[in-house]
């Protein structure tokens, strides 16, 4: 659902991406803070 190209975008763009997927699939996907934290730490320490 969220590939590397998407997850390294600014937070508002990632949020919009998830909202679009939710609407397209007719489900309510949420981005939990822990997921956003993981993206940030992964980028910080593994780039």
N, C-alpha and C positions, 0 to 999 in steps of 0.2 A: 504494500500500500504506500509506504514512504521509502523511496529509493534514495541513494546518496545525493543525487542531483536535487531532490526536493528538500531533504532534511537539512542541507547546508544553506538554504535560503533564509531570509529574515523571518522571524517568528510570525508576523502577520500574514506572510505569503504561505507558510506552512499551514496556518490555521484555515486560510481560505481554501487551500488544497483539500484538507480533510473535510471541510464543509461541502465542497463540490462532490467528493466521493460519497459522503453520507446521503446527499440529495439524489445522486445518480443511482445508488443501490437501495434507496428507501430504508436506510438504517441510520441510527444516530451514533456515530463514532466520536469518541472523545479523546483529546490529547491530555493525558494526565501529566502533572508537573514532573513526576519521576521520569517520564519518557523524555520530556524536554531537557531535563537535567542530564540524562544519559547522552543525548545528542551533543550537548555542549561539552561535557567532559570527554566524550569520545573524540570530538574535534580538537579539543585543547591538547590532549595527551597523545593522540595517534595521527596527527597531521604531519 
